[in-house]
Amino acid sequence: MIQLHDKQFVPFISAQEIDFAIATMASQVEADFADETPVFVGILNGAFMVVSDFMKHYKKPCEVSFIKLASYEGTTSTNEVKQLIGLNQDLAGRTVIIIEDIVDTGNTLAELKDLFKKQNVKHFKIATLFLKPDAYKKDIKIDYVGIRIPNKFIVGFGLDYDGLGRNLSEVYQLK
């Protein structure tokens, strides 16, 4: 068990399970886009560890960039997405694959879909390490899912609770 601020968290998903899920997603994307040079877009802050490990497993030519959006305060979604840092490159005609750490309500994905639709991308795909099917409220296809989890608050492997826990190599759930 670990303590972050005023909350206790218990072990939930091991580093080995996380690595296997990311490697599987990377090989699926690689097979689907073997003849292209996709642009992977990591969603900061949470996805930095997922993107790093994904890139280690992806063996074909690719590019990587990041965008920063925010929709969380504490342990609950604010249901309002604020774009903080955007992309500076032209993505028209390119294959863009979003790499997320977690998808729960889908509010961030809706914002991203609108953002990239305006950029006239060739393909817009979504890969997420974690998906909370019970919390997901959008009708946007998630193309690659590492691990489906219950609608519980988790920390670790890039995910935080008010700034703490991102550095953990395993994932913990709220006790």
N, C-alpha and C positions, 0 to 999 in steps of 0.2 A: 504494500500500500504506500502511496505517496500523498503528500500534502502540498497543495498549491493555493496560496492565499488562504481563504477560509473554507476550502472544500477538500474532501478526501477522494482519492481515485484508486481503483483496484486494477490489476493487470487484466487486459482484454485480448489483445492480438500481439503475437510474438514478432520479433524482427524477421525471423525465417518465413513466416506466413506473408508478411508484407513484401519481402523480397521476391517470393514466388509469384505473388499477384502482379507485381510490377513487371517482372520478366515475362509473364504470360501476356500482359497487355502489350508490351513492346514487340513481342514476336507476332502478335495478331496485326498490329498496325503495320509492321514491316512487310508482312505477307500481303496486306491489302493495298499498300502503296509502294511496292517494290520498284516500280518504274518511274517514280516521282521523287522530288526533293521537297518533302513537306516542311512547313513552318510550324514548329511546336510552340504554343503560347502558354506559358505557365502563369497561373493566377496567384499573385503574391498577397499576403505573405505566406500563407499556408502551404502552397504547392512547391516551395523551393526544394524540399528534400525529395519529393516525388519526382520532380523534373530531373534532379541530379541523378537519381538512381535509374530513372527511365532512360536517360541519355547513355548511361553506362551499358545498358542492355541493347540499345538500338544500334544496329551495325551498318545501316545504309546511310547514304548522304542525307543530311537534314540541316535545318537551321533552327535556332531557338531564340525566343524573345520572351518578354514578360509584360504583364499588365497588372496594375494594382486596383482592385475594387474592394469596397468594404460594405458589409451589411450586418455585422455582429457587434453586440455590446454585452459583455459578460457571457452568459450561457444561452442567450436567446437572440434570435434574428430580429433585427429592427424592421424587416420587410421593406426596407428602402436601401437601394444600392447606390453608392456614391462612387463615381469613377475618379480615381485619384491620380493615376499615372497612365498615360495612353501609349499606343504604339506609334512609332515614327516612320515606319517603312510602308511602301506601297504593296498591298497584298492582292491586288486585282489579278484574277486568273490563277491564283496560287491555292494549294491545298493547305488549309489551316486546321490544326488539331489542337484543341484546347486540352490542357492537362490540369486537372483539378485535384486537390487533396480530398475533398468531400463534397457531395451533393446532397443537400437535404431538401429545403423548400423549392429550390430551382430558380429563385429570384435572380441570382447572379447569372445563371445561364440565359434567362430571358433577355437580360441586358446585353450580354455578349452576343447573342444571336442577332439582335437589332444592330449592334455595333458593326459586326462583320458583314451583315447583309448590305449595309451601305458601302462596304469596301469592295463589293463584287468579287468575292472569293469563288474559286472553282468548286471546292468542297469545303464544308464546314462540319467537322466531326468533334465529338466530345469523348474524352477519356477521363475517368475518375478512379482514384484508388478506392474510395469508400462511397457507397450509395445507401441512403436511408429510404427504402421504398415506401415506408409508411408515412414519411414526412413530405415526399416529393409531390408537388402540386401542379406541375406544368406538363404540357403536352409536347415536350421537346425530347426527341430520341437521344438517349445516351448510348453511344456506339460501343464503348469499351468500359467494362466495370471490373475492377479488381476484386472487391469484397463487398457483399451486401451485408448491412448491419442493422440492428434494431434502432429505433428512434431514441437513442440514449446519447448524452453529451460525452464526447471523447476528447482526449488530449494526447499529444505525442506525435512524433514523426511529422512535424510541421504544424500540427494543430495546437492551439493554445487556449488557456483560460486567462483572460485579462493579461496577456503578454507572457505568461509562464507556461512551460511544458513543451515548447516547439522542439527543443533539443533532444528530447527523449527518443531512443531508437525503437522503442516498443510503444504500443498504444494502450492507454488506460481509460476506463470508463468511470463516470461519476458514481460514487458509492451510494 
